[in-house]
Amino acid sequence: MSSSNETTEKKDPIKIHREGTALADTGKHKEAIDKFLEASELYEKARNLFDASYTLFKAAECSFMTKDFNTAVERFLKAADISLEIGYDRFGLSALEYALDCYKALKDKKKAAKLKKKIKGVKDKLSTM
């Protein structure tokens, strides 16, 4: 009876997150995406929503770097939703602005205009704090 250590050991989201960062730092964006997504899922299961959002954001950045703008925008928007939901509005705003860059790259003016309104709302909220 053989089982791999991978299935018997608890996976460490911090270690996987670091592996993703190392891959991204060396330009291996496609490989980094998998690590960031795995870390994000593990952080989310542990209810560490900030790091779940952050690693999802990093996966989105890597998707952006590989010019997969459709996937990047989905991930940036999800990262923004999580961040805004838990009160990390400035980080959520950053994710929204990156999503806007994706819409611009996709030449989707309608979605970009809608997102600009949401960004303005978040900025207005932040300016009153």
C-alpha positions in Angstrom: 0.0 0.0 0.0 1.7 3.2 -1.1 0.5 6.7 -0.8 2.3 9.8 -1.6 3.3 12.3 1.0 1.2 14.9 -0.9 -2.1 13.2 0.1 -1.1 12.3 3.7 0.5 15.6 4.6 -1.5 18.7 5.1 -0.7 21.2 2.3 0.8 24.4 3.4 -0.7 27.4 1.6 2.3 29.7 2.7 4.8 27.3 1.1 2.7 27.0 -2.1 2.3 30.8 -2.1 6.1 31.2 -1.9 6.6 28.7 -4.7 4.2 30.7 -6.9 6.0 33.9 -6.1 9.4 32.3 -7.0 8.0 31.1 -10.3 6.5 34.5 -11.1 9.7 36.3 -10.2 11.6 34.1 -12.7 9.1 34.8 -15.5 7.3 31.3 -15.2 3.9 32.9 -15.1 1.9 29.9 -16.3 3.4 27.6 -13.7 2.9 30.3 -11.0 -0.8 30.6 -11.8 -1.4 27.0 -10.6 0.5 27.6 -7.4 -1.3 30.8 -6.7 -4.7 29.3 -7.4 -3.9 26.3 -5.1 -2.8 28.6 -2.3 -5.9 30.7 -2.7 -8.1 27.7 -2.3 -6.2 26.6 0.8 -6.3 30.1 2.3 -10.1 30.3 1.6 -10.7 26.9 3.3 -8.7 28.2 6.3 -10.9 31.3 6.3 -7.9 33.5 5.6 -9.7 35.6 3.1 -7.2 38.4 2.7 -4.5 35.9 1.6 -7.1 34.1 -0.5 -7.8 37.3 -2.3 -4.1 38.3 -2.6 -3.0 35.0 -4.2 -6.0 35.1 -6.5 -4.8 38.6 -7.4 -1.3 37.3 -8.1 -2.8 34.5 -10.3 -4.7 37.3 -12.2 -1.4 39.3 -12.6 0.2 36.2 -14.1 -2.7 35.7 -16.5 -2.4 39.4 -17.5 1.3 38.9 -18.1 0.5 36.0 -20.5 -2.1 38.2 -22.2 -5.0 35.9 -21.1 -7.1 39.0 -20.4 -10.4 37.2 -20.1 -9.2 34.9 -17.3 -7.3 37.8 -15.7 -10.3 40.0 -15.5 -12.4 37.2 -13.9 -9.7 36.7 -11.2 -9.2 40.4 -10.6 -12.9 40.9 -10.1 -13.2 37.9 -7.7 -10.2 39.1 -5.7 -11.8 42.6 -5.6 -15.1 41.2 -4.4 -13.5 39.2 -1.6 -11.4 42.2 -0.5 -14.3 44.6 -0.6 -16.5 42.2 1.3 -14.0 41.9 4.2 -13.2 45.6 4.3 -9.9 45.8 2.5 -11.2 48.5 0.2 -7.9 49.9 -1.0 -6.7 46.4 -2.1 -10.1 45.8 -3.7 -9.8 49.1 -5.6 -6.4 48.0 -6.9 -7.9 44.7 -8.2 -10.7 46.7 -9.9 -8.3 49.0 -11.6 -6.3 46.0 -12.9 -9.6 44.5 -14.2 -10.2 47.8 -16.0 -6.9 47.5 -17.7 -8.0 44.0 -18.9 -11.2 45.4 -20.3 -9.2 48.1 -22.1 -6.9 45.4 -23.5 -9.9 43.5 -24.7 -11.4 46.7 -26.1 -14.6 46.1 -24.2 -15.8 49.7 -23.7 -19.2 48.8 -22.3 -17.8 46.7 -19.4 -15.0 49.2 -18.9 -17.5 52.1 -18.5 -19.6 50.0 -16.0 -16.4 49.2 -14.0 -15.3 52.8 -14.0 -18.6 53.6 -12.1 -17.9 50.9 -9.5 -14.3 52.2 -9.1 -15.6 55.7 -8.6 -18.0 54.5 -5.9 -15.1 52.8 -4.1 -12.9 55.9 -4.4 -15.8 58.1 -3.1 -16.2 55.8 -0.1 -12.5 55.9 0.6 -12.4 59.7 0.4 -15.0 60.0 3.1 -13.1 57.8 5.6 
